[in-house]
Amino acid sequence: MMLAFGLVAIGSAIVTSCNDDIPAESYYTFTGEMMSDYLKSRSEYSEFTAIVNRAAQSERGTNLMDLLSVRGQYTCFAPNNDAVRKYLKQNGYNSVNDIPASLCDTIARTHLVEGKAYYMVDFAGSTSLATVNMNDRYLTIEADTVVDETTKDTLYVTYQFNRSGEIIYNLSNDSVENGVVHPVDAMLSVSNQALPDLMLENPNISLFNEAMEVTGISELMRNKIKDSSWNPDNYENKIIYSGAQDDYCYVPEHKYYMFTAFACPNEVLKERYNITDLESFYRYAHSIYGGDTWETVQANPSKMKEWRNPLRRLVGYNCLDRLGMYDMLTTICTIDTRLVNPTEWYSTLDSLTTIKCERVTVTRFVGRDEKWNQMYLNRGDMSRGDMTPGIRVDKAVEGGYVQSALNGIYYTTNGLADYGQETKDNIFNTRMRMDLYTIFPEMMSNSIRDGRTTNKIADSANPDKTVTSPNYWFPNGYLDNVKINEDGYFLFQSQHNTYWSYEGDEFNLFSEANNYDLTFNLPCVPTGTYQIRIGFADMPTRGICQFYLDGEPKSIPFDQRDDNFIARTGWFDLSSTSMTSEEKEAAKKNMHNLGWYHGPASVFCMSGEGHEDNYNGTNYGSYFSTISHTVRYVLCTADLDENVQHTVRIKSVWAVGKTVVMIDYLELVPKSVYGVDGEGKAEDDY
């Protein structure tokens, strides 16, 4: 039988789902053998076993093989002997013993994932593994569909990782007591290059690379890889109260700096913008931003690297200050993707700017030239009539080039995103809902949200209880542009779709001394008047805090307790059948006048009060708009200046006993949206 192989990149939001259930038939039953036993007892993996054993002598000092002999959850992509010997030949080594021990450590950890056993079913529809490997790197995934060349029927689907090692299908899902082994036919490649150096290997984006070089963006990326001053040993993991229970909270192990580049290929630059060289690239940027002319920078090349230089702005705007794995740029956790497109707003390397990242999932909002489940930058809000198509982000780079670098990843696009006046007028003419984790680049660059660690819960009734997603606390100085007083704890509760939390996670402020004081940067938006709202869940264990904008107190102290909550907010159930539509509109107006909004009607949790919506057998649980505890509050209405870095401060007013303040998400809503009257399009409930 002749087989045809087709390597196909498949993108989906499945990897960020909060549902970890795996069909029973996906598991193989195997007892008594640990992963270390598996490797040692099979001669076909003796070379990789030797690499793992040499890793035990590495500078890290961890006996890796012993680690694989204890209980836990591991995934191993084990290269067979042919794969290792091919690697030895390509790199000039006679045997594994010639490989430096430190490199053996890197190689071994590249092939191992700790904290979760991934089976073949988990890879379907994903472009990257949801958990970093033991080398703190994400593995990219591409599906390899094997078909019968005669009938064209699909025989099976296997997966290639980092565009190198592919799972040997008939040997996959080999379970052991502490995880699963997937034999692969080649060593998984890993690039130790900085992102701009990796990008230089791709001639199809040479113009974008040249612009990165002359504007200093490449230099910035090369010089920021890891904060060597961060030492987690100066702190300790702690049991900290988080509002409902005492949680075991980790201190981040590392502080990496990561970047994401959305590189427009030469061919697209020429066809779409008539850009063929650096001069035409610069003149195009100048047409959007103004500033120094081409002639001026030719006379003084150092001006290219000034932060307000038009080309530097344009290139920097197409680069994120964090690691953006494709499947993790947005999440479907708690989002009803039939109603809204999952959307996030991120800061860029163009100072004081924000870019919109959106995955298209609502069928009626899929444009003529768009694809369902595709990722776009600065796409218009079609629910408000803005048909701006946005810039498409390709899942994989053509030509087989490796995308993932030591300190980031890059993608190709079908155009250049910009922060010109048209973008400001159209793309930002919408309600911007921002999960708080997106405000801090360290969250994504250090895989804090990926749930790879087993988290112990401090439960006196069940001291051995564990969950698979870790909680964290952030000492002062870990998060850039964030200040927390010595008496306060800034806590992160990781994703669970049973929480009253947008996107399943939340931040909490707690102080054993009943005193917390937090300041952080507000996301940057175009100049205008905005409502600044906070999303949270009221509870008896919440406190009272004062909100400040740029150091000035705004409004009265903000009470998050649930005492007499419905009466003082005017809340009512949006799904109520006992009210007419006119009565609902009047009741909503009353709520808004009091400074309150329902929780989003497109967001749900899998527990709590409310009404269940079963859609095609999927239980979407309780929608926030039907839960009295999940609400939005208007912190203030303010004039924001796009040329100023505004700050938010939250300080305790009443924090007696075990009380916390929850910060789930922010909303920045322009007056054109919240202040609509007459014939304008009113703000929706989603």
N, C-alpha and C positions, 0 to 999 in steps of 0.2 A: 504494500500500500504506500502510495506517495503522499507525503505530508507537506503542507505549505505553512510557513511561519509568518505571522504578521504581528509586528510590535506596535501596539496601539496604546496611547496615553488616554486614560479614562479619568475624568474629573467628577467629583461629587462631594457633597457636604457630609456624607455619611461618617467620615472619620471623626467629625467633631460632635457627633450625636452623644447624648448622655446615656444611651441604652447600651449596656455592655453584654446583653444576652446573646448567646451563641447557640444555634440549633444543636440539639443533642447528637444528631447524626454526623456533625462535623468533628466530633471527638473520636479518638482512638483510645481504647482502654488498655492501659499498660501499668503494671505495678512492680515495685521493688527496685527499679533502676533509676539512679540519679543521672543528671546530664554528664557529670564527670565520668561515671561508669560507661555511659553510651560512647563517649569519645575514646576512652581507653580500650574498650573491648572490640572496637571495629577497626580492622587494619586499613580499610580504605580511607580513614581519616587520621592516620598516624602522623602525617606531616602537620596538619592543623593542630593536632594534640600537642605536638612538639612546640609549636608556636605558643599555645596557651601555657605550657609548662615554663617556657622561657619568659613569658610575661610575668610570671611570679617573681622573677629576679629583677624586674624593672625598677625604675626610680620611684614609682608609686608605692612600692613596698607591699602591695596587696597580693596575697597568694590566690591567684585567680582560679586555679583548678580546685583548690579547697572550697572556694566560694560556690562553685558549681556542684559541690557535693552536699550542700546543706539545703534545707527546705526554703522555699521561696517560689517566685515565678520568673522564669527566664525564657527567652526565645533565642535560639541559636541558628544562624545561617552558616552551616558547616561546609566549607569548601572541601571537595574530595582531593585526593593526592595529585591527580592530574592537574587540577586547578592551581594548587600550590607550586608544583614543579614548573608550570608555565610561568608563574610569577617570579620564581627564582631565576629562571633563564633570562627573562626580560630585564631583570634588574641586576644581573651579573653576580648572583650568589650561587655558590656550589651546593650549599645545604642550608637548612634552617639555622644551623649553628653560626652561620656567617652573618645572619641578620642581627643588627644591634638589638640588645634586650629592650631598649626603650621603644624601638619600632615594633618589635613583637608585641609589646603591650598595646600599642595603638592598633595594630592589625587585629589582635584578638578582640579587643573591646569594640572595634568597628562591627564585628560580626555577632555581637551579643547585645541583647536588650534585657534590662532588669526591670522587674516590677509587673510584667504582664506577659502571658503566653498568647502569642498571636497565631491563630490558625488561618488556613487559606481563605476561609470565608470572610475574615477581617480585612483582607486586602482588596476585596472587590470594590470598584468605584473610587478608589483612593489614589491620590498622586503622591502622597508621602505617608510614612508611618506616623501615627499620632503620638508616639513616644520616642524620645531620643534614645540612641544606643548608649552603651557604657562609655563611649568616647564623647558623650554630650553632643552628638550630631544627629540630625534627622536623616533618615534614609528615604530617597525618592523611589517611587514605585511606577512601573509601567506594565500594563497587561500584555501578555503574549498569547494571542488566540491561535490555537493549532487547529487547522481544518483539514478535512479530507479533500484532496485536490480534485478528485473526480466529482464527488457529490456536493462539495462546498459546505458540507455540514460541519458544525463546530464539534470537535472531538473533546477538547478540554481547554481550559485557560490556566496558564501559569503566570508567574510574575518575575520581572527583572528588577533588581535593586541597584540604585546608583549607576544605572546604565552599564552594568558589568555582570555581576553574578545573577544567574537565573535559577529559580527553584526547579529541581529535578522532580517533575510532577508525580511520578509513580513512587517516589520516596518521601513525599511531603507529609506533614502532619504526624510525624513520628513522636508520639508522646512519651515523656518520662515522668517520674514522680514530681519533679520540680520545674516542669515546663514542656516545651516542644522544640523539636529539631527539624529544620528544613534544609536538607542537603542542597548545595548550589554548585553550578558547573564552572564557576570562576570566582576569584577573589573579589570582594567588594571594593571598588575603588574609593579612595578618599583623597580629596585635595587639601593640601596644607598651604595653598596659596591664599593670599588676601583676595577679596572679591574682585577688585579692578584688574588684578593680574590674571585671574582666571578668565575674565571677560575678554582680555586681550587675545586669547587663543581663538576667539570666534571672529573671523574676518567679515562676517555678515553684519556686524555691528561696529565696524571700525570707526565710523564717523561719530557715533555716540561715545565710543571709548576715547577718541581724540578730544571731544568736548569735555569729558570728565577730567582728562589729564590737564588741559590748559586752564581750566577753572579752579583747580585745586581740590575737586571732589574726590578724585582718586587718592590724592595725598592724605586727605582726611580719613578715608577708609583704611588705608594702609597703617596709619598711626594709631588707630583705635581698635584694639582687638580684645584686650582684657585689662581690667582694673587690678593691677598687682597689689594695690594697697588694701584691697578688701580681704579680710581674714575672718572667716566664720568662727574660727577657734576663739575669737575674742568675745563671742556670745554663746548662748546655749539654747537648744530646743526647749520649749517651755509648755506647760499646761496653762492655758490662758482662757479666761471666760469670754465667750463670743456672743452672748445674748440669750442663748437657749440652753447651753451646756458648756462644760469645761472641755476644751479641745486641745489636743496635742499639736503644737505649732512648730514648724521647722524654721530655721534660719537658712536663707539661700546659700548654697554651697559655693557658687561662683558669681562673678559679676562680669559677664561678657558684653562686649559691644558688638552689635550686629547691624547689617544693612540689607536692604532690598532694592534692587535696581530694576526699573521697567524700561528696557532698552528698545528704542525704535530702530529697526533694521535699515540699512542703507537703501534698500529697494523702496521701502515705504517712504522714507524721507524724500527720495527723489520724486516718486509718483504723486505723493499727496501734498508736499510742501515745496517742491522744486529745490530741495536742498541737496547739493552735490559736493560741497566742500565746507571747510570751516567758516569761510567768509559768508556764504549763503546761510549757513546755520546761525551765525551771529546776527545777520541782518533780519532773519525771521524772528529771533528772540527779541531784537530791538523793536520790531513792529508791535510786539505785545506789551513790553515793559518800558520802552523808552530808555533813558539813561545815556551812558557813554556810547558814542558811535563807533563803528568799525575803525574809522580813521584814527579816532582818539586812542583806542587800545592798541593799534598797530604802533603808534608812537610811544606808548607806555604799556608794554605787555603785562606789567604787574597789576594793572587795573582789572584784568580778567579774573583775578582771584578775590576781588572785593565782593563782599556779601550781597551788595545791591547791583552788581553787574548783571545785565540782562541774560547773557548766556549762562552764567552761573545759576541764576534764579531758575531758568527753564530746566536745565539739567538737574539741579537740586530738587526741583518740584517732582521730578520723576524718580526720586529715590526716597525710600523710607529710612527713618532712624532706628530700625528694628528688624528682626528676622520675620519675614512674612512667608511662611510655607503656604502653598496655594490653598490647601484644604483648611488652613487655619486663619486665612485672612478674614473670613466670616465664620459664624457658627450657626447651626440650626437648633442648638439647645434652647428649649422653651419657646422657639419661634414657630408659629404656624405659617409655613412657607407657601400655603395656598393663598394667604391674605396679604402678606408683605414680602418683599425681597430682603433677605438678610443683608444688612448694611452696617459698615463701620466707618469711622472718620479718624484718620491718622495724621500726625504731624510729619513733616517732610524735612529734607535737608535744605530747602529754601526757607530761611528763618521766618517765623511768624506766619506760617501758612498751614493749611489743613487740606487733605485730599479725601475724596469720597471713594470708598471701595464697596462694590455692590455685586452680589450674585443674583442672577435673574432666575427666579423660581415661580413667579406668578404668571400663569399662562397668558392672561390677557395683556400683560405688560411686555411680552416678548416681541421685539420689533421684527420687521420684515427680514433684515439681514443679520439678526441675532440668533443665538442658540440658547436653548433652555439650559440652565445650570452653568452658564458661562460667567466669568468674572469680568467686571468693567470698572474703569476709573472715571469719576466725574460724569456719571450717567444722569440724565435728567430725571426729575420726579414725575413719572408719567401719570401718577394718580392725581397730580395737580396740573396736568396738561403740558408739561415740559417734555418734548420729544427728542431732546439732545441725546444722540446715540451713545456717547461716551467712548472711551478708549478700551478696546478689548485686550485682555491679558491672556496670552497663550499659555497653556498648561506646561508644555514641553518645548524646548528649543530645538529647532530643526537642525539636522546634520549630526545628531548624536553627541553634541557637545555636553560636557558635564556642567550642570548649573550651580551646584552647591559648593561653596567655598568655605575656607576656614572661618570667615566672619560674615557670612551672608549667602544670599542666593539672588540670581537674576532671572528675568523672564523677558521674552520679546513681546512686542505689542503691535497693534495696527495703527499707531499714531502717537502723537505727543500730547500729554495732558499739560495744561497751563493754568496759571492763576491770574489770567487777564480779567478785564472788566466784564466781558461777556460771561465768563465762568462765575464771577462774583454775583452778577445780577441773576443768573439762572440757576446754577447748581446749588447755591446756598440759599435760594428762596424756598426753603423747606424747613420742617422741624428736624433738627439734628439731635438724634438720641445717641448718647455715647456711654457705653458700659465703662465703668471707671477704670477697668484694667487696661483699656486702650489708651488711656492718658499717659501711662507710664511705660516707656519702651522696654524697660528691664523685664517686664512681665513676659513678653514674647521672646526677647533675645536670650533669656535664661530658662526657657521651657518651664516656667513656673505654673502655667495653667494646664500642662499636658497630663497630669495625673499619673506619673510613672512610679510614685513612691507609695508604699503602704502606710497609711496614717493611723496611728493608734488613737482611739478616743478615750479620754479620761472618764470612765463610767464606773462608779463605785459598785454598781450592781453587776457589771459585766466587765471586769478589768482587762480581759483578753479581746474585747471587741475591736475590730479593725475595719477600715474602709480603704478603698483603693486610690482615693484622691487625697493629696496632702493639703493641709492648711499651712499658712506661713505667717510669720511676723517680721516686720521690716525695721531693723535698727536705724536710727537716724544716720543719714549719709548713704544708705544703700540705694535708694531711689533718688536720682538726680532731680533737682528743683523741688524737693519735698523736705519740709522741716516738721519734726514732731518733738514735742517737749520730752524731757527725761522721764516725767511721770506718766507718759501716755504710751499706749501700744497701738500700732497701726496693723490691723490683722486682715488677712485674705482668706476667705472660705471658698474652697474650690468648687468646681461645677458639679451640681446635682440637679436633676430636673424635678426633684420633689421640694425644692426650696421655694419660698416666696421671693425669688430673686430673678431679675432679668438676666437672661443668658446663663442662669443657673449658679452664678457666683456673686459674691458681695464682699465689701470691705466694712470693717467695724472699727470704731474707736473705743478704747477701754482704758481705764486707769484705776489701779488699786488705790491710788491716793485721791480718787474722785476728781481728777484734774487732767484733761487732755487738751491739746492745742496743736492743730495741724494746719499747715499752709502748703499749697501746691499751685502750679501754674494752670490757669484756665486755658482750654484749647482756643486757638486763634481763629477768628472769623472776620469777614469783611466788616468795615465800618458801618454801624447802624444801631438801631434800638432793638434790644432783645429782652425776652423773658428768660431768666435763668431758673430752671426747675430742677428739683431733686426727686428721684424715684426711690422709694423705700417701703418697708413693711412695718407698720406700727405694732408694738407689742408691749406688754406690761413691764418688760425689762429694758425698755428704751429710756433715754434721758432727754434733757433739754439743752440746746446749744445755741450759740450766737453765730450767725453767718456774716462774714466780712467780704467785701470786694475791694481789692487794692488797699486793704488796711482800714477801710471805713465800714462801720457796722451798718447793716441793712435790715430794715424792718424790725419786728419784735423778735425776741428769742423763739426758736423753733422747737416745738414740743412734739416728740415722736412717740409719746406714750399713747395707749389706746383708751385712756379714761374719757368716757363720754364722746368717743371719737366720731361716731356717725352724726350725733346732734351738732357738734361744733364744726363739722366739715360739710354737712348737707349731702352726704353720700347716699346714693340709692343704687339699686341693681339695674344696670343698663339692659339686662335681658328680661326685665320684668314684663309680664303680659297684662298686668293690671293697670298700666299707665298708657295713655295715648301718646303718640309721637310728639304732639304739642306739649303735653305735660312733661315729657322727658326733656325736651329742649329747654323749657322754662326751668326745670330742676338743674340741668347742667349749667345754665347761665348763672343760677344762684351759687352753685359750687364754685364756678370760675371767679365770680365776684368776691368770694371768700378766700380766693387764692388756692383752690384745690381742683385737681383733675382726677378722674378715674385712672386706674392702671390701664395699660394698653390692651385693647380688645384683640390684638394679634399675638399676645404673649400668654403662656399657660404654665401651670405646674401640675404635677401628677398627684398632688394631694391637697387637702385643704377644702374650705367651704367653696361653694359655687355649683355650676352646672356642667355636667359632662357632655362632650360633643364627640360622638363616635362617628368617625369618617372612614368609610371603607375598611372597617375592622380595626382602625387605629384609635385608641383612646387618647384624645388630646387633653384630658383632665379638666382642670378648672381654669377658666380664663381670668386674667387679672382684672378685667372690667367687671367681673361678677364677684370679686373677692374684696370685702370691705377693708381688709388690711393692706392691700397692695395699691398704693396711691402715689400721685405726684403732687408736689407742693411748689408754689412759685416763691422762690427765695427772694427775688427782687426783679425789678425792671430797670435796665441800665443802658446807657449809651456806651458802646464798646468801640475802641479805636484799633484798627487793624495794624497800626504802627507801634502799638504798645503791648508788652507782655503783661496781661492782667493776671492777678493772683486771687485765689480763694483761701479764706481762712475759716476754720470751724473750731470754735472754742467752747469748752464745757461751761454751762450755767448751772445745771443741776445734774449731778452724777452720783447721788448717794447710793451706797451699797453696790450691788452688782448690776449696774446699768451701762448700756453701750449706746452709741449713735451709729446707725447704719447708713452707709453711703453706697447705694446700689448702682445708680446711673444718673447722669446729668442730661438735661435737655436744654439746648440753646435754640430759642424760637424767635425768628425775626418778626417785627411788627406786621409785616406784610402777610404773615400767617395767623398770628394770634389776634391781631386787631382788625380782622376782616369784618365788615358789615355791609349792608345793602346787597348789591348783586355780586360781590366777591365770593370766591370759593372758600367756604368755612373749613377750619381745621377738622380733620376726621378723628375718630376715636381709636384708630389703630396705633 
